[in-house]
Amino acid sequence: MANQITATLFSNWHFIRVFRAGIAVFAFSEAWRTGDSLLLGMGGILALQALFNVGCCGVGGCAVPGKGGKAGSDSVTYEEVK
């Protein structure tokens, strides 16, 4: 169980994940330097997003449907009105 959690947290690091972590480190350092607790909270949110690989929509929550069609769409029939 612990190995699976460790593998999830430390694998699949891409540009956005590293960018969030960098912004979080910058926010933490600025919060410590200025004593701003709001910036500390925002840095914490960004750090958690980077650590757990989630964004505003969660993991894959804002996925765009593929070329196969719209996700969850039903076929629509039209009737000619005269």
Distance bins in CASP14 RR format, pairs under 12 A and 6 or more apart:
PFRMAT RR
TARGET T0000
AUTHOR 0000-0000-0000
RMODE 2
METHOD distances of the structure
MODEL  1
1 7 0 0 0 0 0 1 0 0 0 0 0
1 8 0 0 0 0 0 1 0 0 0 0 0
2 8 0 0 0 0 0 1 0 0 0 0 0
2 9 0 0 0 0 0 1 0 0 0 0 0
3 9 0 0 0 0 0 1 0 0 0 0 0
3 10 0 0 0 0 0 1 0 0 0 0 0
3 11 0 0 0 0 0 1 0 0 0 0 0
4 10 0 0 0 0 0 1 0 0 0 0 0
4 11 0 0 0 0 0 1 0 0 0 0 0
5 11 0 0 0 0 0 1 0 0 0 0 0
5 51 0 0 0 0 0 1 0 0 0 0 0
5 52 0 0 0 0 0 1 0 0 0 0 0
6 51 0 0 0 0 0 1 0 0 0 0 0
8 51 0 0 0 0 1 0 0 0 0 0 0
8 52 0 0 0 0 1 0 0 0 0 0 0
8 53 1 0 0 1 0 0 0 0 0 0 0
8 54 0 0 0 0 0 1 0 0 0 0 0
8 59 0 0 0 0 0 1 0 0 0 0 0
9 17 0 0 0 0 0 1 0 0 0 0 0
9 21 0 0 0 0 0 1 0 0 0 0 0
9 48 0 0 0 0 0 1 0 0 0 0 0
9 50 0 0 0 0 1 0 0 0 0 0 0
9 51 1 0 0 1 0 0 0 0 0 0 0
9 52 1 0 0 1 0 0 0 0 0 0 0
9 53 0 0 0 0 1 0 0 0 0 0 0
9 54 0 0 0 0 0 1 0 0 0 0 0
10 17 0 0 0 0 0 1 0 0 0 0 0
10 21 0 0 0 0 0 1 0 0 0 0 0
10 50 0 0 0 0 0 1 0 0 0 0 0
10 51 0 0 0 0 1 0 0 0 0 0 0
10 52 0 0 0 0 0 1 0 0 0 0 0
10 53 0 0 0 0 0 1 0 0 0 0 0
11 17 0 0 0 0 0 1 0 0 0 0 0
11 53 0 0 0 0 1 0 0 0 0 0 0
12 18 0 0 0 0 0 1 0 0 0 0 0
12 50 0 0 0 0 0 1 0 0 0 0 0
12 52 0 0 0 0 0 1 0 0 0 0 0
12 53 1 0 0 1 0 0 0 0 0 0 0
12 59 0 0 0 0 0 1 0 0 0 0 0
13 19 0 0 0 0 0 1 0 0 0 0 0
13 20 0 0 0 0 0 1 0 0 0 0 0
13 21 0 0 0 0 1 0 0 0 0 0 0
13 22 0 0 0 0 0 1 0 0 0 0 0
13 50 0 0 0 0 1 0 0 0 0 0 0
13 51 0 0 0 0 0 1 0 0 0 0 0
13 53 0 0 0 0 1 0 0 0 0 0 0
14 20 0 0 0 0 0 1 0 0 0 0 0
14 21 0 0 0 0 0 1 0 0 0 0 0
14 50 0 0 0 0 0 1 0 0 0 0 0
14 53 0 0 0 0 1 0 0 0 0 0 0
15 21 0 0 0 0 0 1 0 0 0 0 0
15 22 0 0 0 0 0 1 0 0 0 0 0
15 50 0 0 0 0 0 1 0 0 0 0 0
16 22 0 0 0 0 0 1 0 0 0 0 0
16 23 0 0 0 0 0 1 0 0 0 0 0
16 46 0 0 0 0 0 1 0 0 0 0 0
16 49 0 0 0 0 1 0 0 0 0 0 0
16 50 0 0 0 0 1 0 0 0 0 0 0
16 53 0 0 0 0 1 0 0 0 0 0 0
16 54 0 0 0 0 0 1 0 0 0 0 0
16 55 0 0 0 0 1 0 0 0 0 0 0
16 56 0 0 0 0 0 1 0 0 0 0 0
17 23 0 0 0 0 0 1 0 0 0 0 0
17 24 0 0 0 0 0 1 0 0 0 0 0
17 46 0 0 0 0 0 1 0 0 0 0 0
17 47 0 0 0 0 0 1 0 0 0 0 0
17 48 0 0 0 0 0 1 0 0 0 0 0
17 49 0 0 0 0 1 0 0 0 0 0 0
17 50 1 0 1 0 0 0 0 0 0 0 0
17 51 0 0 0 0 1 0 0 0 0 0 0
17 52 0 0 0 0 1 0 0 0 0 0 0
17 53 1 0 1 0 0 0 0 0 0 0 0
17 54 0 0 0 0 1 0 0 0 0 0 0
17 55 0 0 0 0 1 0 0 0 0 0 0
17 59 0 0 0 0 0 1 0 0 0 0 0
18 24 0 0 0 0 0 1 0 0 0 0 0
18 25 0 0 0 0 0 1 0 0 0 0 0
18 46 0 0 0 0 0 1 0 0 0 0 0
18 49 0 0 0 0 0 1 0 0 0 0 0
18 50 1 0 0 1 0 0 0 0 0 0 0
18 51 0 0 0 0 0 1 0 0 0 0 0
18 53 0 0 0 0 0 1 0 0 0 0 0
19 25 0 0 0 0 0 1 0 0 0 0 0
19 26 0 0 0 0 0 1 0 0 0 0 0
19 46 0 0 0 0 1 0 0 0 0 0 0
19 49 0 0 0 0 0 1 0 0 0 0 0
19 50 0 0 0 0 1 0 0 0 0 0 0
19 55 0 0 0 0 0 1 0 0 0 0 0
20 26 0 0 0 0 0 1 0 0 0 0 0
20 27 0 0 0 0 0 1 0 0 0 0 0
20 42 0 0 0 0 0 1 0 0 0 0 0
20 43 0 0 0 0 1 0 0 0 0 0 0
20 44 0 0 0 0 0 1 0 0 0 0 0
20 45 0 0 0 0 1 0 0 0 0 0 0
20 46 1 0 1 0 0 0 0 0 0 0 0
20 47 1 0 0 1 0 0 0 0 0 0 0
20 48 0 0 0 0 1 0 0 0 0 0 0
20 49 1 0 1 0 0 0 0 0 0 0 0
20 50 1 1 0 0 0 0 0 0 0 0 0
20 51 0 0 0 0 1 0 0 0 0 0 0
20 52 0 0 0 0 0 1 0 0 0 0 0
20 53 0 0 0 0 1 0 0 0 0 0 0
20 54 0 0 0 0 1 0 0 0 0 0 0
20 55 0 0 0 0 1 0 0 0 0 0 0
20 56 0 0 0 0 0 1 0 0 0 0 0
21 27 0 0 0 0 0 1 0 0 0 0 0
21 28 0 0 0 0 0 1 0 0 0 0 0
21 43 0 0 0 0 0 1 0 0 0 0 0
21 44 0 0 0 0 0 1 0 0 0 0 0
21 46 1 0 0 1 0 0 0 0 0 0 0
21 47 1 0 0 1 0 0 0 0 0 0 0
21 48 0 0 0 0 0 1 0 0 0 0 0
21 49 0 0 0 0 1 0 0 0 0 0 0
21 50 1 1 0 0 0 0 0 0 0 0 0
21 51 1 0 0 1 0 0 0 0 0 0 0
21 52 0 0 0 0 0 1 0 0 0 0 0
21 53 0 0 0 0 0 1 0 0 0 0 0
22 28 0 0 0 0 1 0 0 0 0 0 0
22 29 0 0 0 0 0 1 0 0 0 0 0
22 30 0 0 0 0 0 1 0 0 0 0 0
22 43 0 0 0 0 1 0 0 0 0 0 0
22 44 0 0 0 0 0 1 0 0 0 0 0
22 46 0 0 0 0 1 0 0 0 0 0 0
22 47 0 0 0 0 1 0 0 0 0 0 0
22 49 0 0 0 0 0 1 0 0 0 0 0
22 50 1 0 0 1 0 0 0 0 0 0 0
22 51 0 0 0 0 0 1 0 0 0 0 0
23 29 0 0 0 0 0 1 0 0 0 0 0
23 30 0 0 0 0 0 1 0 0 0 0 0
23 39 0 0 0 0 0 1 0 0 0 0 0
23 42 0 0 0 0 1 0 0 0 0 0 0
23 43 1 0 0 1 0 0 0 0 0 0 0
23 44 0 0 0 0 0 1 0 0 0 0 0
23 45 0 0 0 0 0 1 0 0 0 0 0
23 46 1 0 1 0 0 0 0 0 0 0 0
23 47 0 0 0 0 1 0 0 0 0 0 0
23 49 0 0 0 0 1 0 0 0 0 0 0
23 50 0 0 0 0 1 0 0 0 0 0 0
24 30 0 0 0 0 0 1 0 0 0 0 0
24 31 0 0 0 0 0 1 0 0 0 0 0
24 39 0 0 0 0 0 1 0 0 0 0 0
24 40 0 0 0 0 0 1 0 0 0 0 0
24 41 0 0 0 0 1 0 0 0 0 0 0
24 42 0 0 0 0 1 0 0 0 0 0 0
24 43 1 0 1 0 0 0 0 0 0 0 0
24 44 1 0 0 1 0 0 0 0 0 0 0
24 45 0 0 0 0 1 0 0 0 0 0 0
24 46 1 1 0 0 0 0 0 0 0 0 0
24 47 1 1 0 0 0 0 0 0 0 0 0
24 48 0 0 0 0 1 0 0 0 0 0 0
24 49 0 0 0 0 1 0 0 0 0 0 0
24 50 1 0 1 0 0 0 0 0 0 0 0
24 51 0 0 0 0 1 0 0 0 0 0 0
25 31 0 0 0 0 0 1 0 0 0 0 0
25 32 0 0 0 0 0 1 0 0 0 0 0
25 43 0 0 0 0 1 0 0 0 0 0 0
25 44 0 0 0 0 0 1 0 0 0 0 0
25 46 0 0 0 0 1 0 0 0 0 0 0
25 47 1 0 0 1 0 0 0 0 0 0 0
25 50 0 0 0 0 1 0 0 0 0 0 0
25 51 0 0 0 0 0 1 0 0 0 0 0
26 32 0 0 0 0 0 1 0 0 0 0 0
26 33 0 0 0 0 0 1 0 0 0 0 0
26 39 0 0 0 0 1 0 0 0 0 0 0
26 42 0 0 0 0 0 1 0 0 0 0 0
26 43 0 0 0 0 1 0 0 0 0 0 0
26 44 0 0 0 0 0 1 0 0 0 0 0
26 46 0 0 0 0 1 0 0 0 0 0 0
26 47 0 0 0 0 0 1 0 0 0 0 0
27 33 0 0 0 0 0 1 0 0 0 0 0
27 34 0 0 0 0 0 1 0 0 0 0 0
27 35 0 0 0 0 0 1 0 0 0 0 0
27 36 0 0 0 0 1 0 0 0 0 0 0
27 37 0 0 0 0 0 1 0 0 0 0 0
27 38 0 0 0 0 1 0 0 0 0 0 0
27 39 1 0 1 0 0 0 0 0 0 0 0
27 40 1 0 0 1 0 0 0 0 0 0 0
27 41 1 0 0 1 0 0 0 0 0 0 0
27 42 1 0 1 0 0 0 0 0 0 0 0
27 43 1 1 0 0 0 0 0 0 0 0 0
27 44 1 0 0 1 0 0 0 0 0 0 0
27 45 0 0 0 0 1 0 0 0 0 0 0
27 46 1 0 0 1 0 0 0 0 0 0 0
27 47 0 0 0 0 1 0 0 0 0 0 0
27 49 0 0 0 0 0 1 0 0 0 0 0
27 50 0 0 0 0 0 1 0 0 0 0 0
28 34 0 0 0 0 0 1 0 0 0 0 0
28 35 0 0 0 0 0 1 0 0 0 0 0
28 36 0 0 0 0 0 1 0 0 0 0 0
28 37 0 0 0 0 0 1 0 0 0 0 0
28 39 0 0 0 0 1 0 0 0 0 0 0
28 40 1 0 0 1 0 0 0 0 0 0 0
28 41 0 0 0 0 1 0 0 0 0 0 0
28 42 0 0 0 0 1 0 0 0 0 0 0
28 43 1 0 1 0 0 0 0 0 0 0 0
28 44 1 0 0 1 0 0 0 0 0 0 0
28 45 0 0 0 0 0 1 0 0 0 0 0
28 46 0 0 0 0 1 0 0 0 0 0 0
28 47 1 0 0 1 0 0 0 0 0 0 0
28 50 0 0 0 0 0 1 0 0 0 0 0
29 35 0 0 0 0 0 1 0 0 0 0 0
29 36 0 0 0 0 0 1 0 0 0 0 0
29 39 0 0 0 0 1 0 0 0 0 0 0
29 40 0 0 0 0 0 1 0 0 0 0 0
29 43 0 0 0 0 1 0 0 0 0 0 0
30 36 1 0 0 1 0 0 0 0 0 0 0
30 37 0 0 0 0 0 1 0 0 0 0 0
30 38 0 0 0 0 0 1 0 0 0 0 0
30 39 1 0 1 0 0 0 0 0 0 0 0
30 40 0 0 0 0 1 0 0 0 0 0 0
30 41 0 0 0 0 0 1 0 0 0 0 0
30 42 0 0 0 0 0 1 0 0 0 0 0
30 43 0 0 0 0 1 0 0 0 0 0 0
31 37 1 0 0 1 0 0 0 0 0 0 0
31 38 0 0 0 0 1 0 0 0 0 0 0
31 39 1 0 1 0 0 0 0 0 0 0 0
31 40 1 1 0 0 0 0 0 0 0 0 0
31 41 1 0 0 1 0 0 0 0 0 0 0
31 42 0 0 0 0 1 0 0 0 0 0 0
31 43 1 0 0 1 0 0 0 0 0 0 0
31 44 0 0 0 0 1 0 0 0 0 0 0
31 46 0 0 0 0 0 1 0 0 0 0 0
31 47 0 0 0 0 0 1 0 0 0 0 0
32 39 0 0 0 0 1 0 0 0 0 0 0
32 40 1 0 0 1 0 0 0 0 0 0 0
32 43 0 0 0 0 0 1 0 0 0 0 0
33 39 0 0 0 0 1 0 0 0 0 0 0
33 40 0 0 0 0 0 1 0 0 0 0 0
34 40 0 0 0 0 1 0 0 0 0 0 0
35 41 0 0 0 0 0 1 0 0 0 0 0
36 42 0 0 0 0 1 0 0 0 0 0 0
36 43 0 0 0 0 0 1 0 0 0 0 0
37 43 0 0 0 0 0 1 0 0 0 0 0
37 44 0 0 0 0 0 1 0 0 0 0 0
38 44 0 0 0 0 0 1 0 0 0 0 0
38 45 0 0 0 0 0 1 0 0 0 0 0
39 45 0 0 0 0 0 1 0 0 0 0 0
39 46 0 0 0 0 0 1 0 0 0 0 0
40 46 0 0 0 0 0 1 0 0 0 0 0
40 47 0 0 0 0 0 1 0 0 0 0 0
41 47 0 0 0 0 1 0 0 0 0 0 0
41 48 0 0 0 0 1 0 0 0 0 0 0
42 48 0 0 0 0 0 1 0 0 0 0 0
42 49 0 0 0 0 0 1 0 0 0 0 0
43 49 0 0 0 0 1 0 0 0 0 0 0
43 50 0 0 0 0 1 0 0 0 0 0 0
43 51 0 0 0 0 0 1 0 0 0 0 0
44 50 0 0 0 0 1 0 0 0 0 0 0
44 51 0 0 0 0 1 0 0 0 0 0 0
44 52 0 0 0 0 0 1 0 0 0 0 0
45 51 0 0 0 0 0 1 0 0 0 0 0
45 52 0 0 0 0 0 1 0 0 0 0 0
45 54 0 0 0 0 0 1 0 0 0 0 0
45 55 0 0 0 0 1 0 0 0 0 0 0
45 56 0 0 0 0 0 1 0 0 0 0 0
46 52 0 0 0 0 0 1 0 0 0 0 0
46 54 0 0 0 0 0 1 0 0 0 0 0
46 55 0 0 0 0 1 0 0 0 0 0 0
46 56 0 0 0 0 0 1 0 0 0 0 0
47 54 0 0 0 0 0 1 0 0 0 0 0
48 54 1 0 0 1 0 0 0 0 0 0 0
48 55 0 0 0 0 1 0 0 0 0 0 0
48 58 0 0 0 0 0 1 0 0 0 0 0
49 55 1 0 1 0 0 0 0 0 0 0 0
49 56 0 0 0 0 1 0 0 0 0 0 0
49 57 0 0 0 0 0 1 0 0 0 0 0
49 58 0 0 0 0 1 0 0 0 0 0 0
49 59 0 0 0 0 0 1 0 0 0 0 0
52 58 0 0 0 0 1 0 0 0 0 0 0
52 59 0 0 0 0 1 0 0 0 0 0 0
53 59 1 0 0 1 0 0 0 0 0 0 0
53 60 0 0 0 0 0 1 0 0 0 0 0
54 60 0 0 0 0 1 0 0 0 0 0 0
54 61 0 0 0 0 1 0 0 0 0 0 0
54 62 0 0 0 0 0 1 0 0 0 0 0
55 61 0 0 0 0 1 0 0 0 0 0 0
55 62 0 0 0 0 1 0 0 0 0 0 0
56 62 1 0 0 1 0 0 0 0 0 0 0
57 63 0 0 0 0 1 0 0 0 0 0 0
57 64 0 0 0 0 0 1 0 0 0 0 0
60 71 0 0 0 0 0 1 0 0 0 0 0
61 71 0 0 0 0 0 1 0 0 0 0 0
62 71 0 0 0 0 0 1 0 0 0 0 0
63 71 1 0 0 1 0 0 0 0 0 0 0
64 70 0 0 0 0 0 1 0 0 0 0 0
64 71 0 0 0 0 1 0 0 0 0 0 0
65 71 1 0 1 0 0 0 0 0 0 0 0
65 72 0 0 0 0 1 0 0 0 0 0 0
65 73 0 0 0 0 1 0 0 0 0 0 0
66 72 0 0 0 0 0 1 0 0 0 0 0
66 73 0 0 0 0 0 1 0 0 0 0 0
69 75 0 0 0 0 0 1 0 0 0 0 0
70 76 0 0 0 0 0 1 0 0 0 0 0
END
